[in-house]
């Protein structure tokens, strides 16, 4: 049986998206017209949420800041493994496949996200993120489902 870790999930998840980007590739569950019906200029939002052991400071790395190596002497990523992003930050070279999109300004990193009045419960914090609710609000549907329910009724819009 194959180990199913975060890296495997991302690799398989990325492969599952390929049919949507390349019209000649077989599409699973969508006909070709639906899978390729993205007009030039449409903006696409792809969210990748890594719950668990992702180390943000070793993903998008403040490698030019001397404090990074001083405070992380054993786990700091070596400069040779950092892809320069043209600012004080670098990207771990394991993400080099994203380099072309970065250079073309087709992607961005959003760092230091939070929400007002943070909750100290891990599970409640996940609910707050997934529902887009205030800390004192209990919602049963997610922010994305609310967004899509207010949009056109095309069920493939989120595909």
C-alpha positions as a Markdown table, in Angstrom:
| # | Residue | x | y | z |
|---|---|---|---|---|
| 1 | Unk | 0.0 | 0.0 | 0.0 |
| 2 | Unk | 1.3 | 3.5 | -0.9 |
| 3 | Unk | 2.2 | 5.9 | 1.9 |
| 4 | Unk | -0.1 | 8.8 | 1.6 |
| 5 | Unk | 1.7 | 11.8 | 3.1 |
| 6 | Unk | 1.3 | 15.6 | 2.3 |
| 7 | Unk | 3.8 | 15.4 | -0.6 |
| 8 | Unk | 1.9 | 12.5 | -2.2 |
| 9 | Unk | -1.4 | 14.4 | -1.8 |
| 10 | Unk | 0.0 | 17.5 | -3.5 |
| 11 | Unk | 1.5 | 15.5 | -6.3 |
| 12 | Unk | -1.7 | 13.5 | -7.0 |
| 13 | Unk | -3.8 | 16.6 | -6.5 |
| 14 | Unk | -1.7 | 18.6 | -8.9 |
| 15 | Unk | -1.9 | 15.7 | -11.4 |
| 16 | Unk | -5.7 | 15.7 | -11.0 |
| 17 | Unk | -5.8 | 19.4 | -12.1 |
| 18 | Unk | -3.8 | 18.8 | -15.3 |
| 19 | Unk | -6.8 | 18.0 | -17.4 |
| 20 | Unk | -8.2 | 21.4 | -16.6 |
| 21 | Unk | -5.1 | 23.1 | -17.9 |
| 22 | Unk | -4.4 | 21.1 | -21.0 |
| 23 | Unk | -7.3 | 20.6 | -23.4 |
| 24 | Unk | -5.8 | 17.5 | -25.1 |
| 25 | Unk | -5.5 | 15.6 | -21.8 |
| 26 | Unk | -8.3 | 13.3 | -20.8 |
| 27 | Unk | -10.7 | 14.9 | -18.3 |
| 28 | Unk | -12.3 | 12.9 | -15.6 |
| 29 | Unk | -16.0 | 13.7 | -14.9 |
| 30 | Unk | -16.1 | 16.8 | -17.1 |
| 31 | Unk | -16.6 | 17.0 | -20.8 |
| 32 | Unk | -13.9 | 18.8 | -22.8 |
| 33 | Unk | -16.0 | 21.9 | -23.4 |
| 34 | Unk | -16.7 | 22.3 | -19.7 |
| 35 | Unk | -13.1 | 21.5 | -18.6 |
| 36 | Unk | -11.6 | 24.1 | -21.0 |
| 37 | Unk | -14.3 | 26.8 | -20.7 |
| 38 | Unk | -12.1 | 29.4 | -19.0 |
| 39 | Unk | -11.9 | 32.6 | -21.0 |
| 40 | Unk | -8.5 | 34.2 | -21.3 |
| 41 | Unk | -8.1 | 36.7 | -18.5 |
| 42 | Unk | -10.3 | 34.9 | -16.0 |
| 43 | Unk | -8.7 | 34.9 | -12.6 |
| 44 | Unk | -8.3 | 31.6 | -10.8 |
| 45 | Unk | -7.9 | 31.2 | -7.1 |
| 46 | Unk | -6.2 | 28.0 | -5.9 |
| 47 | Unk | -5.9 | 27.6 | -2.2 |
| 48 | Unk | -3.6 | 25.0 | -0.7 |
| 49 | Unk | -4.0 | 24.7 | 3.0 |
| 50 | Unk | -1.4 | 22.5 | 4.7 |
| 51 | Unk | -2.7 | 21.5 | 8.1 |
| 52 | Unk | -0.2 | 20.0 | 10.4 |
| 53 | Unk | 3.6 | 20.0 | 10.1 |
| 54 | Unk | 4.3 | 22.5 | 7.4 |
| 55 | Unk | 7.0 | 24.9 | 8.5 |
| 56 | Unk | 6.1 | 28.3 | 6.9 |
| 57 | Unk | 9.6 | 29.7 | 7.6 |
| 58 | Unk | 11.2 | 26.9 | 5.7 |
| 59 | Unk | 8.7 | 27.2 | 2.8 |
| 60 | Unk | 8.9 | 30.9 | 2.1 |
| 61 | Unk | 12.3 | 31.7 | 3.7 |
| 62 | Unk | 13.6 | 34.9 | 5.1 |
| 63 | Unk | 17.1 | 33.7 | 4.2 |
| 64 | Unk | 18.6 | 37.2 | 3.9 |
| 65 | Unk | 17.7 | 38.0 | 7.5 |
| 66 | Unk | 20.7 | 37.0 | 9.6 |
| 67 | Unk | 18.3 | 36.2 | 12.5 |
| 68 | Unk | 16.8 | 33.3 | 10.5 |
| 69 | Unk | 20.0 | 31.2 | 10.7 |
| 70 | Unk | 20.8 | 32.4 | 14.3 |
| 71 | Unk | 17.4 | 31.4 | 15.6 |
| 72 | Unk | 17.2 | 28.2 | 13.6 |
| 73 | Unk | 20.7 | 26.8 | 13.6 |
| 74 | Unk | 19.8 | 23.2 | 13.0 |
| 75 | Unk | 16.7 | 23.6 | 10.8 |
| 76 | Unk | 17.4 | 26.6 | 8.6 |
| 77 | Unk | 17.4 | 25.8 | 4.9 |
| 78 | Unk | 20.8 | 26.2 | 3.3 |
| 79 | Unk | 21.2 | 29.1 | 0.9 |
| 80 | Unk | 21.9 | 26.6 | -1.9 |
| 81 | Unk | 18.4 | 25.2 | -1.4 |
| 82 | Unk | 16.7 | 28.6 | -1.6 |
| 83 | Unk | 15.2 | 30.0 | -4.8 |
| 84 | Unk | 15.6 | 33.8 | -4.7 |
| 85 | Unk | 12.2 | 35.6 | -5.1 |
| 86 | Unk | 13.8 | 39.0 | -5.8 |
| 87 | Unk | 13.0 | 40.4 | -2.4 |
| 88 | Unk | 14.2 | 39.5 | 1.2 |
| 89 | Unk | 12.5 | 36.2 | 0.9 |
| 90 | Unk | 13.2 | 33.0 | -1.0 |
| 91 | Unk | 11.2 | 29.8 | -1.8 |
| 92 | Unk | 12.4 | 26.3 | -0.9 |
| 93 | Unk | 13.8 | 24.7 | -4.0 |
| 94 | Unk | 11.4 | 21.8 | -3.6 |
| 95 | Unk | 8.8 | 24.3 | -4.9 |
| 96 | Unk | 10.9 | 25.2 | -8.0 |
| 97 | Unk | 8.0 | 24.1 | -10.3 |
| 98 | Unk | 6.3 | 27.3 | -9.1 |
| 99 | Unk | 9.2 | 29.5 | -10.2 |
| 100 | Unk | 7.9 | 30.3 | -13.7 |
| 101 | Unk | 4.5 | 31.3 | -12.3 |
| 102 | Unk | 6.2 | 33.5 | -9.7 |
| 103 | Unk | 8.4 | 35.2 | -12.4 |
| 104 | Unk | 5.3 | 35.8 | -14.5 |
| 105 | Unk | 3.4 | 37.3 | -11.5 |
| 106 | Unk | 0.8 | 34.6 | -11.9 |
| 107 | Unk | 1.0 | 33.7 | -8.2 |
| 108 | Unk | 1.7 | 35.2 | -4.9 |
| 109 | Unk | 2.4 | 34.1 | -1.3 |
| 110 | Unk | 0.2 | 35.5 | 1.4 |
| 111 | Unk | 2.0 | 35.4 | 4.7 |
| 112 | Unk | 1.1 | 36.0 | 8.3 |
| 113 | Unk | -2.6 | 35.5 | 8.0 |
| 114 | Unk | -4.7 | 35.6 | 11.1 |
| 115 | Unk | -8.1 | 36.7 | 12.3 |
| 116 | Unk | -9.2 | 39.1 | 15.1 |
| 117 | Unk | -9.7 | 37.7 | 18.6 |
| 118 | Unk | -7.8 | 34.4 | 18.0 |
| 119 | Unk | -9.2 | 31.3 | 19.5 |
| 120 | Unk | -6.8 | 28.9 | 21.4 |
| 121 | Unk | -8.7 | 25.8 | 20.4 |
| 122 | Unk | -7.1 | 24.1 | 17.3 |
| 123 | Unk | -10.5 | 22.7 | 16.2 |
| 124 | Unk | -12.4 | 25.9 | 16.7 |
| 125 | Unk | -9.7 | 27.8 | 14.8 |
| 126 | Unk | -10.1 | 25.4 | 11.9 |
| 127 | Unk | -13.9 | 26.0 | 11.9 |
| 128 | Unk | -13.4 | 29.8 | 11.9 |
| 129 | Unk | -11.0 | 29.5 | 8.9 |
| 130 | Unk | -13.3 | 27.1 | 7.0 |
| 131 | Unk | -16.5 | 29.1 | 7.6 |
| 132 | Unk | -15.1 | 32.6 | 7.4 |
| 133 | Unk | -16.9 | 33.3 | 10.6 |
| 134 | Unk | -16.1 | 35.7 | 13.5 |
| 135 | Unk | -14.7 | 34.2 | 16.6 |
| 136 | Unk | -18.0 | 34.4 | 18.4 |
| 137 | Unk | -20.1 | 33.2 | 15.5 |
| 138 | Unk | -21.2 | 29.6 | 14.7 |
| 139 | Unk | -21.8 | 28.9 | 11.0 |
| 140 | Unk | -22.7 | 25.6 | 9.5 |
| 141 | Unk | -21.6 | 26.3 | 5.9 |
| 142 | Unk | -18.2 | 27.2 | 4.5 |
| 143 | Unk | -17.1 | 30.5 | 3.1 |
| 144 | Unk | -16.6 | 29.0 | -0.4 |
| 145 | Unk | -20.1 | 27.4 | -0.5 |
| 146 | Unk | -21.6 | 30.7 | 0.4 |
| 147 | Unk | -19.6 | 32.5 | -2.3 |
| 148 | Unk | -20.6 | 30.0 | -4.9 |
| 149 | Unk | -24.3 | 29.9 | -3.9 |
| 150 | Unk | -24.4 | 33.6 | -4.5 |
| 151 | Unk | -22.7 | 33.2 | -7.9 |
| 152 | Unk | -24.1 | 31.7 | -11.1 |
| 153 | Unk | -25.6 | 28.3 | -10.7 |
| 154 | Unk | -23.0 | 26.5 | -12.9 |
| 155 | Unk | -22.0 | 23.5 | -10.7 |
| 156 | Unk | -18.6 | 23.3 | -12.4 |
| 157 | Unk | -17.6 | 26.8 | -11.4 |
| 158 | Unk | -15.7 | 25.4 | -8.4 |
| 159 | Unk | -14.1 | 22.6 | -10.5 |
